[in-house]
Amino acid sequence: MAQDYDSPRNKDEDEESLQALGKSSQNTSNDMDDDENAIAEDYELPGADLSNEDASVTVIPMQGDEFICSECFLVKHRSQLAYTTDDGQPVCQECAA
């Protein structure tokens, strides 16, 4: 039997299902908006002003196997020592390169 697909279909079931879909999509969109806002609040931009934030950093004193490079003034491990200048100043491998 041939069916005419161009003819309009008016069924109460179709209308009810469309209304139910509309209601459920509104509920999920509200939930998604809440999730997106929560994610956006937790994300910090790279150039954001963090002056009101407390930064707590534990400072560890320089260890016996470390030195301060006389070129870059960074504390390095002795395995990164390239050479010592004539006046006794250590230079790291990165600065020596």
SULMO-V879460 format. One line per field, one symbol per residue. ss: DSSP state (h for helix, s for strand, l for the rest). psi: psi as a letter, one per 30 degrees, with the letter a starting at -180 (. if undefined). burial: # if it has 9 or more other C-alpha atoms within 8 Angstrom, else .. A space follows every 50 residues. Layout:
BEGIN
ss = ???
psi = ???
burial = ???
END
This chain:
BEGIN
ss = lllllllllllhhhhhhhhhhhhhhhhhhhhhhhhhhhhhhhllllllll lllllllllllllllsssllllllssshhhsssslllllssshhhhl
psi = kkkjffkkkjkeeeeeeeeeeeeeeeeeeeeeeeeeeeeeefkklegljg fgkkjjkkkklklfgllkkfefgkkllffgkelkleggkkkleeff.
burial = .................................................. ...............####.....###...##.#....#####....
END
